[in-house]
Structures are given as structure tokens and as C-alpha cells.
């Protein structure tokens, strides 16, 4: 797609502005606007699954606490088969979600993926078009807020009693322009008195984000996903992964924190789009949690189903009479 920069913006280098606008739209599409696989949706699904599992795990803890004082009391989650299924699903979904978010750009241009790492690499690689003037002025704000500030001060002190509004966008949005300049001062490491239209975000800003995604926890969880979830690695391949390829709650939390920080740095800081919460909205998260999984009188029906299903599977290889 070829972009042409709008002419009614206060920038000098319109060619670089066109590059910036293309980068901005493409990045935000992958980060939050793609209708199917945007990074934000991936993060929300990952965090929601993690939150759900942790609540189930807390339910197991509370059940054990209750049984310590009332030995005859039982909870459905004490069923080993159900509990194992929940844990196995949790590990699989979390490790695959983290692996997907960290996938790199593919060599085949027709087979690209949407991942946080890919967006970060693209933004870092095109850092040269994220100039101060593009950051401040791309949507119509003035580059130099001093004239607007002087005009507003004169209007406020000329003796008139009417109310004066301060614009936050367009050519009169001098106050917002100054806020963006101050934000870019921190990004670029350039002081107010040395500002230039060609100032860039410091390289170490993006390097710091890459460092967050290079935490050893990511490597461990990616290795687990590759060896045990996405693929069935043989003995030699499993040995190459080392002895510490274990999924832990701490490692998952470390990865979650890093992913959320990098996402918000790109969306809210670099591209100045509103904050996005990683939490899915649940209207009734505790509904029916105090209810049994199945009625006691229906357990015999469930047992018959279990045996029939097992026999059907065994018959595939000529075995009959699957046990309970």
C-alpha cells in the first residue's frame, strides 16, 4: 500500500510523514484493530484463561482448607481426572499463547503472522520515520505551541469576561502539542531548548522493550511448547531443551507482565492511543460455583456412558470390555 501524506499538517518532510503514517496504521492494525488475530485479543484471551485457572486453583485450596476441618466434605474438583484435565489444558494454552505472541516475522511475505515481537521489530526497524514532528503533528497539531500559548494568554488577559476554550486537536491544539513535545523529550533524551523536528526516539528505548521479551522465562516456556505441546519431540530433541523445561506460575506471571508492558508501550506511548485493559469483562464469574457438576441420581447414567464410550474406542483395535 502506498501512502501520501496530508498537506494540511505542520511538517517539513512529507515523504517521511507518509512512511510514519503507514507504519502507524499497520502497527495498530496488528496490535488492536485486526478483526481476528490482533495482539490485544491474544493477550486478553491469555490473561482470561490464566485468571480462570488461578481461580480454580484457589477453589482447590479452599476445598482442602475446608476438608481439614470437615473430613467428610468433598468438592468436585477433587476428582483427579477433571483436575488433571484442567491443569493440562492450562499449561498448553498458556505456553502456546506466549509462543504465538513471540513469533518472529516469516520469510514468506504471503504467510505472515500477527505477533507482539513482529510489531516491535518493525517499529524498531523503522524508527527513523518516528521523528518529533511526525509524533506531534501527524494529525494536525502545530509543531510550535508557543504562538498558540501567547494568543491564549492575550485572550485571557484582554479584559473580556467571556469563557475561552482550549482546543486539544487541530491547528489550535497548542496545549496538546506541548504535552506531546514533553513526552518526546523523554523518548529522545533531548532537552526542551534543543528540540528539533528530526529528533528520534533513543535506540535504547526499544532495546529495553526487547530485553523484557528476552527474559529466560520466555525461552523456557517456548521450549516446553515446542517440545511437548505443539510437537512431539523425540528423546534427543527433548534432551537438547535441558532439564529445567518446566512450566511454573512464576514464569507465566513474568511473561504476562512483560507482554503487557511492551504492548502498552507501543500502543499508548509510541502511537499515543488510549490505554487498553488486559482483563476480559465477566458479568457473573461466581455463578453456580457452589453447585455440583452432576446430580447424584444421574451418576449411574454417567457411568454407563463412560463404559460405552470406552468400549467404542477399544473396538477400534478389536478389544472389548473397557474397564471403569
DOROKE-354175 format. One record per residue (C-alpha): residue number from 1; x, y, z. Coordinates in nm, 2 decimals, always signed. Layout:
BEGIN
<site><pos>NUM</pos><u>X</u><v>Y</v><w>Z</w></site>
...
//
This chain:
BEGIN
<site><pos>1</pos><u>+0.00</u><v>+0.00</v><w>+0.00</w></site>
<site><pos>2</pos><u>+0.13</u><v>+0.34</v><w>-0.09</w></site>
<site><pos>3</pos><u>+0.07</u><v>+0.63</v><w>+0.14</w></site>
<site><pos>4</pos><u>+0.06</u><v>+1.00</v><w>+0.06</w></site>
<site><pos>5</pos><u>+0.09</u><v>+1.25</v><w>+0.35</w></site>
<site><pos>6</pos><u>-0.18</u><v>+1.50</v><w>+0.40</w></site>
<site><pos>7</pos><u>-0.08</u><v>+1.85</v><w>+0.30</w></site>
<site><pos>8</pos><u>-0.26</u><v>+2.04</v><w>+0.59</w></site>
<site><pos>9</pos><u>-0.01</u><v>+1.93</v><w>+0.86</w></site>
<site><pos>10</pos><u>+0.27</u><v>+2.12</v><w>+1.01</w></site>
<site><pos>11</pos><u>+0.56</u><v>+1.90</v><w>+0.89</w></site>
<site><pos>12</pos><u>+0.86</u><v>+1.97</v><w>+0.66</w></site>
<site><pos>13</pos><u>+0.94</u><v>+1.62</v><w>+0.55</w></site>
<site><pos>14</pos><u>+0.61</u><v>+1.49</v><w>+0.39</w></site>
<site><pos>15</pos><u>+0.78</u><v>+1.18</v><w>+0.25</w></site>
<site><pos>16</pos><u>+0.89</u><v>+1.07</v><w>+0.59</w></site>
<site><pos>17</pos><u>+0.54</u><v>+1.15</v><w>+0.73</w></site>
<site><pos>18</pos><u>+0.39</u><v>+0.92</v><w>+0.47</w></site>
<site><pos>19</pos><u>+0.62</u><v>+0.64</v><w>+0.59</w></site>
<site><pos>20</pos><u>+0.53</u><v>+0.71</v><w>+0.95</w></site>
<site><pos>21</pos><u>+0.15</u><v>+0.71</v><w>+0.88</w></site>
<site><pos>22</pos><u>+0.19</u><v>+0.37</v><w>+0.70</w></site>
<site><pos>23</pos><u>+0.39</u><v>+0.23</v><w>+0.99</w></site>
<site><pos>24</pos><u>+0.14</u><v>+0.36</v><w>+1.24</w></site>
<site><pos>25</pos><u>-0.17</u><v>+0.22</v><w>+1.07</w></site>
<site><pos>26</pos><u>+0.00</u><v>-0.12</v><w>+1.00</w></site>
<site><pos>27</pos><u>+0.12</u><v>-0.15</v><w>+1.36</w></site>
<site><pos>28</pos><u>-0.21</u><v>-0.05</v><w>+1.52</w></site>
<site><pos>29</pos><u>-0.39</u><v>-0.29</v><w>+1.29</w></site>
<site><pos>30</pos><u>-0.18</u><v>-0.58</v><w>+1.42</w></site>
<site><pos>31</pos><u>-0.18</u><v>-0.46</v><w>+1.78</w></site>
<site><pos>32</pos><u>-0.55</u><v>-0.40</v><w>+1.82</w></site>
<site><pos>33</pos><u>-0.76</u><v>-0.34</v><w>+1.50</w></site>
<site><pos>34</pos><u>-0.74</u><v>-0.67</v><w>+1.31</w></site>
<site><pos>35</pos><u>-1.08</u><v>-0.83</v><w>+1.34</w></site>
<site><pos>36</pos><u>-0.95</u><v>-1.19</v><w>+1.40</w></site>
<site><pos>37</pos><u>-0.59</u><v>-1.21</v><w>+1.54</w></site>
<site><pos>38</pos><u>-0.48</u><v>-0.88</v><w>+1.69</w></site>
<site><pos>39</pos><u>-0.22</u><v>-0.88</v><w>+1.96</w></site>
<site><pos>40</pos><u>-0.46</u><v>-0.73</v><w>+2.21</w></site>
<site><pos>41</pos><u>-0.72</u><v>-1.01</v><w>+2.17</w></site>
<site><pos>42</pos><u>-0.44</u><v>-1.27</v><w>+2.21</w></site>
<site><pos>43</pos><u>-0.33</u><v>-1.10</v><w>+2.54</w></site>
<site><pos>44</pos><u>-0.69</u><v>-1.08</v><w>+2.67</w></site>
<site><pos>45</pos><u>-0.76</u><v>-1.44</v><w>+2.59</w></site>
<site><pos>46</pos><u>-0.43</u><v>-1.55</v><w>+2.76</w></site>
<site><pos>47</pos><u>-0.49</u><v>-1.34</v><w>+3.07</w></site>
<site><pos>48</pos><u>-0.85</u><v>-1.45</v><w>+3.10</w></site>
<site><pos>49</pos><u>-0.76</u><v>-1.82</v><w>+3.08</w></site>
<site><pos>50</pos><u>-0.48</u><v>-1.77</v><w>+3.33</w></site>
<site><pos>51</pos><u>-0.72</u><v>-1.59</v><w>+3.57</w></site>
<site><pos>52</pos><u>-0.98</u><v>-1.86</v><w>+3.53</w></site>
<site><pos>53</pos><u>-0.73</u><v>-2.14</v><w>+3.61</w></site>
<site><pos>54</pos><u>-0.59</u><v>-1.95</v><w>+3.91</w></site>
<site><pos>55</pos><u>-0.95</u><v>-1.91</v><w>+4.05</w></site>
<site><pos>56</pos><u>-1.00</u><v>-2.29</v><w>+4.00</w></site>
<site><pos>57</pos><u>-0.67</u><v>-2.35</v><w>+4.18</w></site>
<site><pos>58</pos><u>-0.78</u><v>-2.12</v><w>+4.46</w></site>
<site><pos>59</pos><u>-1.10</u><v>-2.32</v><w>+4.48</w></site>
<site><pos>60</pos><u>-0.90</u><v>-2.64</v><w>+4.52</w></site>
<site><pos>61</pos><u>-0.70</u><v>-2.47</v><w>+4.80</w></site>
<site><pos>62</pos><u>-1.02</u><v>-2.36</v><w>+4.97</w></site>
<site><pos>63</pos><u>-1.16</u><v>-2.71</v><w>+4.94</w></site>
<site><pos>64</pos><u>-0.85</u><v>-2.86</v><w>+5.10</w></site>
<site><pos>65</pos><u>-0.88</u><v>-2.60</v><w>+5.38</w></site>
<site><pos>66</pos><u>-1.25</u><v>-2.69</v><w>+5.44</w></site>
<site><pos>67</pos><u>-1.18</u><v>-3.06</v><w>+5.44</w></site>
<site><pos>68</pos><u>-0.90</u><v>-3.01</v><w>+5.70</w></site>
<site><pos>69</pos><u>-1.18</u><v>-2.91</v><w>+5.95</w></site>
<site><pos>70</pos><u>-1.46</u><v>-3.13</v><w>+5.80</w></site>
<site><pos>71</pos><u>-1.30</u><v>-3.45</v><w>+5.67</w></site>
<site><pos>72</pos><u>-1.63</u><v>-3.58</v><w>+5.52</w></site>
<site><pos>73</pos><u>-1.67</u><v>-3.27</v><w>+5.30</w></site>
<site><pos>74</pos><u>-1.59</u><v>-3.33</v><w>+4.93</w></site>
<site><pos>75</pos><u>-1.55</u><v>-3.09</v><w>+4.63</w></site>
<site><pos>76</pos><u>-1.60</u><v>-3.18</v><w>+4.26</w></site>
<site><pos>77</pos><u>-1.25</u><v>-3.05</v><w>+4.18</w></site>
<site><pos>78</pos><u>-1.10</u><v>-3.33</v><w>+4.40</w></site>
<site><pos>79</pos><u>-1.18</u><v>-3.56</v><w>+4.11</w></site>
<site><pos>80</pos><u>-0.83</u><v>-3.64</v><w>+3.99</w></site>
<site><pos>81</pos><u>-0.92</u><v>-3.68</v><w>+3.62</w></site>
<site><pos>82</pos><u>-1.10</u><v>-3.35</v><w>+3.60</w></site>
<site><pos>83</pos><u>-0.83</u><v>-3.17</v><w>+3.79</w></site>
<site><pos>84</pos><u>-0.55</u><v>-3.32</v><w>+3.56</w></site>
<site><pos>85</pos><u>-0.75</u><v>-3.22</v><w>+3.26</w></site>
<site><pos>86</pos><u>-0.78</u><v>-2.86</v><w>+3.38</w></site>
<site><pos>87</pos><u>-0.41</u><v>-2.84</v><w>+3.46</w></site>
<site><pos>88</pos><u>-0.30</u><v>-2.99</v><w>+3.13</w></site>
<site><pos>89</pos><u>-0.52</u><v>-2.75</v><w>+2.93</w></site>
<site><pos>90</pos><u>-0.39</u><v>-2.46</v><w>+3.12</w></site>
<site><pos>91</pos><u>-0.03</u><v>-2.54</v><w>+3.05</w></site>
<site><pos>92</pos><u>-0.10</u><v>-2.60</v><w>+2.68</w></site>
<site><pos>93</pos><u>-0.30</u><v>-2.28</v><w>+2.63</w></site>
<site><pos>94</pos><u>-0.05</u><v>-2.06</v><w>+2.82</w></site>
<site><pos>95</pos><u>+0.27</u><v>-2.19</v><w>+2.66</w></site>
<site><pos>96</pos><u>+0.12</u><v>-2.17</v><w>+2.31</w></site>
<site><pos>97</pos><u>-0.02</u><v>-1.82</v><w>+2.37</w></site>
<site><pos>98</pos><u>+0.32</u><v>-1.70</v><w>+2.48</w></site>
<site><pos>99</pos><u>+0.49</u><v>-1.87</v><w>+2.19</w></site>
<site><pos>100</pos><u>+0.24</u><v>-1.71</v><w>+1.94</w></site>
<site><pos>101</pos><u>+0.30</u><v>-1.36</v><w>+2.08</w></site>
<site><pos>102</pos><u>+0.67</u><v>-1.40</v><w>+2.04</w></site>
<site><pos>103</pos><u>+0.68</u><v>-1.54</v><w>+1.69</w></site>
<site><pos>104</pos><u>+0.91</u><v>-1.36</v><w>+1.45</w></site>
<site><pos>105</pos><u>+0.84</u><v>-1.23</v><w>+1.10</w></site>
<site><pos>106</pos><u>+0.82</u><v>-1.51</v><w>+0.85</w></site>
<site><pos>107</pos><u>+1.05</u><v>-1.52</v><w>+0.54</w></site>
<site><pos>108</pos><u>+0.75</u><v>-1.58</v><w>+0.31</w></site>
<site><pos>109</pos><u>+0.57</u><v>-1.24</v><w>+0.26</w></site>
<site><pos>110</pos><u>+0.24</u><v>-1.42</v><w>+0.19</w></site>
<site><pos>111</pos><u>+0.25</u><v>-1.62</v><w>+0.51</w></site>
<site><pos>112</pos><u>+0.29</u><v>-1.36</v><w>+0.78</w></site>
<site><pos>113</pos><u>+0.17</u><v>-1.39</v><w>+1.14</w></site>
<site><pos>114</pos><u>+0.05</u><v>-1.13</v><w>+1.39</w></site>
<site><pos>115</pos><u>+0.26</u><v>-1.12</v><w>+1.70</w></site>
<site><pos>116</pos><u>+0.39</u><v>-0.87</v><w>+1.95</w></site>
<site><pos>117</pos><u>+0.75</u><v>-0.95</v><w>+1.86</w></site>
<site><pos>118</pos><u>+0.69</u><v>-0.89</v><w>+1.49</w></site>
<site><pos>119</pos><u>+0.53</u><v>-0.55</v><w>+1.56</w></site>
<site><pos>120</pos><u>+0.81</u><v>-0.44</v><w>+1.80</w></site>
<site><pos>121</pos><u>+1.08</u><v>-0.54</v><w>+1.54</w></site>
<site><pos>122</pos><u>+0.90</u><v>-0.35</v><w>+1.27</w></site>
<site><pos>123</pos><u>+0.87</u><v>-0.03</v><w>+1.48</w></site>
<site><pos>124</pos><u>+1.23</u><v>-0.05</v><w>+1.59</w></site>
<site><pos>125</pos><u>+1.34</u><v>-0.11</v><w>+1.23</w></site>
<site><pos>126</pos><u>+1.15</u><v>+0.19</v><w>+1.11</w></site>
<site><pos>127</pos><u>+1.25</u><v>+0.41</v><w>+1.40</w></site>
<site><pos>128</pos><u>+1.39</u><v>+0.67</v><w>+1.15</w></site>
<site><pos>129</pos><u>+1.04</u><v>+0.78</v><w>+1.05</w></site>
<site><pos>130</pos><u>+0.92</u><v>+0.84</v><w>+1.41</w></site>
<site><pos>131</pos><u>+1.05</u><v>+1.19</v><w>+1.42</w></site>
<site><pos>132</pos><u>+0.95</u><v>+1.46</v><w>+1.67</w></site>
<site><pos>133</pos><u>+0.75</u><v>+1.65</v><w>+1.40</w></site>
<site><pos>134</pos><u>+0.56</u><v>+1.33</v><w>+1.29</w></site>
<site><pos>135</pos><u>+0.49</u><v>+1.23</v><w>+1.65</w></site>
<site><pos>136</pos><u>+0.35</u><v>+1.57</v><w>+1.74</w></site>
<site><pos>137</pos><u>+0.19</u><v>+1.69</v><w>+1.41</w></site>
<site><pos>138</pos><u>+0.08</u><v>+1.39</v><w>+1.21</w></site>
<site><pos>139</pos><u>-0.29</u><v>+1.45</v><w>+1.29</w></site>
<site><pos>140</pos><u>-0.29</u><v>+1.83</v><w>+1.26</w></site>
<site><pos>141</pos><u>-0.14</u><v>+1.97</v><w>+1.58</w></site>
<site><pos>142</pos><u>+0.10</u><v>+2.26</v><w>+1.54</w></site>
<site><pos>143</pos><u>+0.47</u><v>+2.20</v><w>+1.58</w></site>
<site><pos>144</pos><u>+0.54</u><v>+2.52</v><w>+1.77</w></site>
<site><pos>145</pos><u>+0.29</u><v>+2.57</v><w>+2.05</w></site>
<site><pos>146</pos><u>+0.45</u><v>+2.90</v><w>+2.16</w></site>
<site><pos>147</pos><u>+0.24</u><v>+3.11</v><w>+1.93</w></site>
<site><pos>148</pos><u>-0.09</u><v>+2.95</v><w>+2.04</w></site>
<site><pos>149</pos><u>+0.01</u><v>+2.99</v><w>+2.40</w></site>
<site><pos>150</pos><u>+0.08</u><v>+3.36</v><w>+2.35</w></site>
<site><pos>151</pos><u>-0.25</u><v>+3.40</v><w>+2.17</w></site>
<site><pos>152</pos><u>-0.44</u><v>+3.23</v><w>+2.45</w></site>
<site><pos>153</pos><u>-0.26</u><v>+3.43</v><w>+2.72</w></site>
<site><pos>154</pos><u>-0.36</u><v>+3.75</v><w>+2.54</w></site>
<site><pos>155</pos><u>-0.72</u><v>+3.64</v><w>+2.51</w></site>
<site><pos>156</pos><u>-0.73</u><v>+3.56</v><w>+2.88</w></site>
<site><pos>157</pos><u>-0.59</u><v>+3.90</v><w>+2.99</w></site>
<site><pos>158</pos><u>-0.75</u><v>+4.14</v><w>+2.75</w></site>
<site><pos>159</pos><u>-1.03</u><v>+4.23</v><w>+2.99</w></site>
<site><pos>160</pos><u>-1.31</u><v>+4.03</v><w>+2.83</w></site>
<site><pos>161</pos><u>-1.54</u><v>+3.83</v><w>+3.05</w></site>
<site><pos>162</pos><u>-1.63</u><v>+3.55</v><w>+2.81</w></site>
<site><pos>163</pos><u>-1.50</u><v>+3.20</v><w>+2.86</w></site>
<site><pos>164</pos><u>-1.21</u><v>+3.08</v><w>+2.65</w></site>
<site><pos>165</pos><u>-1.18</u><v>+2.72</v><w>+2.55</w></site>
<site><pos>166</pos><u>-0.85</u><v>+2.55</v><w>+2.48</w></site>
<site><pos>167</pos><u>-0.85</u><v>+2.32</v><w>+2.18</w></site>
<site><pos>168</pos><u>-0.70</u><v>+1.98</v><w>+2.21</w></site>
<site><pos>169</pos><u>-0.67</u><v>+1.90</v><w>+1.84</w></site>
<site><pos>170</pos><u>-0.62</u><v>+2.07</v><w>+1.51</w></site>
<site><pos>171</pos><u>-0.41</u><v>+2.37</v><w>+1.44</w></site>
<site><pos>172</pos><u>-0.51</u><v>+2.54</v><w>+1.76</w></site>
<site><pos>173</pos><u>-0.43</u><v>+2.25</v><w>+1.98</w></site>
<site><pos>174</pos><u>-0.11</u><v>+2.41</v><w>+2.11</w></site>
<site><pos>175</pos><u>-0.15</u><v>+2.28</v><w>+2.47</w></site>
<site><pos>176</pos><u>-0.17</u><v>+1.91</v><w>+2.34</w></site>
<site><pos>177</pos><u>+0.12</u><v>+1.98</v><w>+2.12</w></site>
<site><pos>178</pos><u>+0.33</u><v>+2.09</v><w>+2.41</w></site>
<site><pos>179</pos><u>+0.23</u><v>+1.77</v><w>+2.60</w></site>
<site><pos>180</pos><u>+0.34</u><v>+1.56</v><w>+2.31</w></site>
<site><pos>181</pos><u>+0.67</u><v>+1.75</v><w>+2.29</w></site>
<site><pos>182</pos><u>+0.74</u><v>+1.68</v><w>+2.66</w></site>
<site><pos>183</pos><u>+0.66</u><v>+1.31</v><w>+2.60</w></site>
<site><pos>184</pos><u>+0.90</u><v>+1.30</v><w>+2.31</w></site>
<site><pos>185</pos><u>+1.16</u><v>+1.49</v><w>+2.52</w></site>
<site><pos>186</pos><u>+1.17</u><v>+1.18</v><w>+2.74</w></site>
<site><pos>187</pos><u>+1.18</u><v>+0.94</v><w>+2.45</w></site>
<site><pos>188</pos><u>+1.46</u><v>+1.12</v><w>+2.27</w></site>
<site><pos>189</pos><u>+1.66</u><v>+1.24</v><w>+2.56</w></site>
<site><pos>190</pos><u>+1.66</u><v>+1.59</v><w>+2.41</w></site>
<site><pos>191</pos><u>+1.61</u><v>+1.89</v><w>+2.64</w></site>
<site><pos>192</pos><u>+1.34</u><v>+2.15</v><w>+2.57</w></site>
<site><pos>193</pos><u>+1.58</u><v>+2.41</v><w>+2.45</w></site>
<site><pos>194</pos><u>+1.74</u><v>+2.18</v><w>+2.19</w></site>
<site><pos>195</pos><u>+1.43</u><v>+2.03</v><w>+2.03</w></site>
<site><pos>196</pos><u>+1.45</u><v>+1.96</v><w>+1.66</w></site>
<site><pos>197</pos><u>+1.19</u><v>+1.84</v><w>+1.41</w></site>
<site><pos>198</pos><u>+1.43</u><v>+1.55</v><w>+1.32</w></site>
<site><pos>199</pos><u>+1.47</u><v>+1.42</v><w>+1.68</w></site>
<site><pos>200</pos><u>+1.42</u><v>+1.04</v><w>+1.71</w></site>
<site><pos>201</pos><u>+1.33</u><v>+0.80</v><w>+1.99</w></site>
<site><pos>202</pos><u>+1.65</u><v>+0.67</v><w>+2.16</w></site>
<site><pos>203</pos><u>+1.76</u><v>+0.33</v><w>+2.04</w></site>
<site><pos>204</pos><u>+1.78</u><v>+0.20</v><w>+2.40</w></site>
<site><pos>205</pos><u>+1.41</u><v>+0.26</v><w>+2.44</w></site>
<site><pos>206</pos><u>+1.33</u><v>-0.02</v><w>+2.20</w></site>
<site><pos>207</pos><u>+1.62</u><v>-0.22</v><w>+2.33</w></site>
<site><pos>208</pos><u>+1.47</u><v>-0.21</v><w>+2.68</w></site>
<site><pos>209</pos><u>+1.14</u><v>-0.35</v><w>+2.53</w></site>
<site><pos>210</pos><u>+1.33</u><v>-0.63</v><w>+2.36</w></site>
<site><pos>211</pos><u>+1.50</u><v>-0.71</v><w>+2.69</w></site>
<site><pos>212</pos><u>+1.16</u><v>-0.76</v><w>+2.85</w></site>
<site><pos>213</pos><u>+1.08</u><v>-1.01</v><w>+2.59</w></site>
<site><pos>214</pos><u>+1.42</u><v>-1.18</v><w>+2.63</w></site>
<site><pos>215</pos><u>+1.36</u><v>-1.29</v><w>+2.99</w></site>
<site><pos>216</pos><u>+1.47</u><v>-1.65</v><w>+3.04</w></site>
<site><pos>217</pos><u>+1.11</u><v>-1.74</v><w>+3.13</w></site>
<site><pos>218</pos><u>+1.01</u><v>-1.69</v><w>+2.77</w></site>
<site><pos>219</pos><u>+1.28</u><v>-1.93</v><w>+2.65</w></site>
<site><pos>220</pos><u>+1.17</u><v>-2.19</v><w>+2.89</w></site>
<site><pos>221</pos><u>+0.80</u><v>-2.18</v><w>+2.81</w></site>
<site><pos>222</pos><u>+0.86</u><v>-2.16</v><w>+2.44</w></site>
<site><pos>223</pos><u>+1.09</u><v>-2.47</v><w>+2.47</w></site>
<site><pos>224</pos><u>+0.81</u><v>-2.65</v><w>+2.66</w></site>
<site><pos>225</pos><u>+0.55</u><v>-2.56</v><w>+2.40</w></site>
<site><pos>226</pos><u>+0.78</u><v>-2.67</v><w>+2.11</w></site>
<site><pos>227</pos><u>+0.89</u><v>-3.00</v><w>+2.27</w></site>
<site><pos>228</pos><u>+0.57</u><v>-3.11</v><w>+2.45</w></site>
<site><pos>229</pos><u>+0.27</u><v>-2.92</v><w>+2.32</w></site>
<site><pos>230</pos><u>+0.30</u><v>-2.81</v><w>+1.96</w></site>
<site><pos>231</pos><u>+0.52</u><v>-3.10</v><w>+1.86</w></site>
<site><pos>232</pos><u>+0.61</u><v>-3.45</v><w>+2.00</w></site>
<site><pos>233</pos><u>+0.98</u><v>-3.42</v><w>+2.03</w></site>
<site><pos>234</pos><u>+1.19</u><v>-3.73</v><w>+2.03</w></site>
<site><pos>235</pos><u>+1.44</u><v>-3.82</v><w>+2.31</w></site>
<site><pos>236</pos><u>+1.73</u><v>-3.64</v><w>+2.15</w></site>
<site><pos>237</pos><u>+1.53</u><v>-3.32</v><w>+2.09</w></site>
<site><pos>238</pos><u>+1.39</u><v>-3.33</v><w>+2.45</w></site>
<site><pos>239</pos><u>+1.75</u><v>-3.36</v><w>+2.58</w></site>
<site><pos>240</pos><u>+1.85</u><v>-3.05</v><w>+2.39</w></site>
<site><pos>241</pos><u>+1.60</u><v>-2.85</v><w>+2.59</w></site>
<site><pos>242</pos><u>+1.77</u><v>-2.92</v><w>+2.92</w></site>
<site><pos>243</pos><u>+1.65</u><v>-3.04</v><w>+3.25</w></site>
<site><pos>244</pos><u>+1.47</u><v>-2.72</v><w>+3.36</w></site>
<site><pos>245</pos><u>+1.20</u><v>-2.70</v><w>+3.10</w></site>
<site><pos>246</pos><u>+0.92</u><v>-2.66</v><w>+3.35</w></site>
<site><pos>247</pos><u>+0.60</u><v>-2.45</v><w>+3.35</w></site>
<site><pos>248</pos><u>+0.56</u><v>-2.26</v><w>+3.67</w></site>
<site><pos>249</pos><u>+0.32</u><v>-1.99</v><w>+3.78</w></site>
<site><pos>250</pos><u>+0.60</u><v>-1.75</v><w>+3.84</w></site>
<site><pos>251</pos><u>+0.74</u><v>-1.80</v><w>+3.49</w></site>
<site><pos>252</pos><u>+0.39</u><v>-1.75</v><w>+3.34</w></site>
<site><pos>253</pos><u>+0.34</u><v>-1.43</v><w>+3.55</w></site>
<site><pos>254</pos><u>+0.68</u><v>-1.29</v><w>+3.44</w></site>
<site><pos>255</pos><u>+0.59</u><v>-1.34</v><w>+3.07</w></site>
<site><pos>256</pos><u>+0.25</u><v>-1.19</v><w>+3.12</w></site>
<site><pos>257</pos><u>+0.39</u><v>-0.88</v><w>+3.28</w></site>
<site><pos>258</pos><u>+0.65</u><v>-0.83</v><w>+3.01</w></site>
<site><pos>259</pos><u>+0.39</u><v>-0.88</v><w>+2.73</w></site>
<site><pos>260</pos><u>+0.15</u><v>-0.63</v><w>+2.88</w></site>
<site><pos>261</pos><u>+0.43</u><v>-0.37</v><w>+2.93</w></site>
<site><pos>262</pos><u>+0.55</u><v>-0.40</v><w>+2.58</w></site>
<site><pos>263</pos><u>+0.20</u><v>-0.38</v><w>+2.43</w></site>
<site><pos>264</pos><u>+0.12</u><v>-0.07</v><w>+2.63</w></site>
<site><pos>265</pos><u>+0.45</u><v>+0.09</v><w>+2.54</w></site>
<site><pos>266</pos><u>+0.38</u><v>+0.06</v><w>+2.17</w></site>
<site><pos>267</pos><u>+0.01</u><v>+0.14</v><w>+2.18</w></site>
<site><pos>268</pos><u>-0.01</u><v>+0.41</v><w>+2.45</w></site>
<site><pos>269</pos><u>+0.34</u><v>+0.56</v><w>+2.44</w></site>
<site><pos>270</pos><u>+0.48</u><v>+0.53</v><w>+2.08</w></site>
<site><pos>271</pos><u>+0.14</u><v>+0.57</v><w>+1.90</w></site>
<site><pos>272</pos><u>-0.05</u><v>+0.77</v><w>+2.16</w></site>
<site><pos>273</pos><u>-0.37</u><v>+0.56</v><w>+2.16</w></site>
<site><pos>274</pos><u>-0.58</u><v>+0.51</v><w>+2.47</w></site>
<site><pos>275</pos><u>-0.50</u><v>+0.26</v><w>+2.74</w></site>
<site><pos>276</pos><u>-0.64</u><v>-0.09</v><w>+2.69</w></site>
<site><pos>277</pos><u>-0.71</u><v>-0.32</v><w>+2.99</w></site>
<site><pos>278</pos><u>-0.59</u><v>-0.68</v><w>+2.95</w></site>
<site><pos>279</pos><u>-0.89</u><v>-0.81</v><w>+3.15</w></site>
<site><pos>280</pos><u>-1.19</u><v>-0.96</v><w>+2.99</w></site>
<site><pos>281</pos><u>-1.52</u><v>-0.84</v><w>+3.14</w></site>
<site><pos>282</pos><u>-1.71</u><v>-1.12</v><w>+3.32</w></site>
<site><pos>283</pos><u>-2.06</u><v>-1.03</v><w>+3.45</w></site>
<site><pos>284</pos><u>-2.11</u><v>-1.33</v><w>+3.68</w></site>
<site><pos>285</pos><u>-1.78</u><v>-1.51</v><w>+3.74</w></site>
<site><pos>286</pos><u>-1.91</u><v>-1.69</v><w>+4.05</w></site>
<site><pos>287</pos><u>-2.24</u><v>-1.80</v><w>+3.93</w></site>
<site><pos>288</pos><u>-2.32</u><v>-2.17</v><w>+4.01</w></site>
<site><pos>289</pos><u>-1.98</u><v>-2.24</v><w>+4.15</w></site>
<site><pos>290</pos><u>-2.15</u><v>-2.38</v><w>+4.46</w></site>
<site><pos>291</pos><u>-2.34</u><v>-2.63</v><w>+4.26</w></site>
<site><pos>292</pos><u>-2.24</u><v>-2.99</v><w>+4.18</w></site>
<site><pos>293</pos><u>-2.12</u><v>-3.10</v><w>+3.84</w></site>
<site><pos>294</pos><u>-2.39</u><v>-3.36</v><w>+3.81</w></site>
<site><pos>295</pos><u>-2.69</u><v>-3.47</v><w>+4.02</w></site>
<site><pos>296</pos><u>-2.62</u><v>-3.77</v><w>+4.24</w></site>
<site><pos>297</pos><u>-2.91</u><v>-3.97</v><w>+4.09</w></site>
<site><pos>298</pos><u>-2.75</u><v>-3.93</v><w>+3.74</w></site>
<site><pos>299</pos><u>-2.42</u><v>-4.08</v><w>+3.82</w></site>
<site><pos>300</pos><u>-2.53</u><v>-4.42</v><w>+3.71</w></site>
<site><pos>301</pos><u>-2.62</u><v>-4.28</v><w>+3.37</w></site>
<site><pos>302</pos><u>-2.28</u><v>-4.11</v><w>+3.35</w></site>
<site><pos>303</pos><u>-2.11</u><v>-4.44</v><w>+3.44</w></site>
<site><pos>304</pos><u>-2.30</u><v>-4.62</v><w>+3.16</w></site>
<site><pos>305</pos><u>-2.20</u><v>-4.35</v><w>+2.92</w></site>
<site><pos>306</pos><u>-1.83</u><v>-4.38</v><w>+3.03</w></site>
<site><pos>307</pos><u>-1.82</u><v>-4.75</v><w>+2.98</w></site>
<site><pos>308</pos><u>-2.00</u><v>-4.74</v><w>+2.64</w></site>
<site><pos>309</pos><u>-1.77</u><v>-4.47</v><w>+2.51</w></site>
<site><pos>310</pos><u>-1.46</u><v>-4.67</v><w>+2.63</w></site>
<site><pos>311</pos><u>-1.59</u><v>-4.98</v><w>+2.46</w></site>
<site><pos>312</pos><u>-1.64</u><v>-4.79</v><w>+2.13</w></site>
<site><pos>313</pos><u>-1.28</u><v>-4.68</v><w>+2.14</w></site>
<site><pos>314</pos><u>-1.15</u><v>-5.03</v><w>+2.23</w></site>
<site><pos>315</pos><u>-1.34</u><v>-5.18</v><w>+1.94</w></site>
<site><pos>316</pos><u>-1.13</u><v>-4.98</v><w>+1.70</w></site>
<site><pos>317</pos><u>-0.85</u><v>-5.22</v><w>+1.78</w></site>
<site><pos>318</pos><u>-1.06</u><v>-5.53</v><w>+1.84</w></site>
<site><pos>319</pos><u>-1.06</u><v>-5.51</v><w>+2.22</w></site>
<site><pos>320</pos><u>-1.39</u><v>-5.52</v><w>+2.42</w></site>
<site><pos>321</pos><u>-1.49</u><v>-5.47</v><w>+2.78</w></site>
<site><pos>322</pos><u>-1.32</u><v>-5.14</v><w>+2.87</w></site>
<site><pos>323</pos><u>-1.30</u><v>-5.11</v><w>+3.24</w></site>
<site><pos>324</pos><u>-1.42</u><v>-4.83</v><w>+3.46</w></site>
//
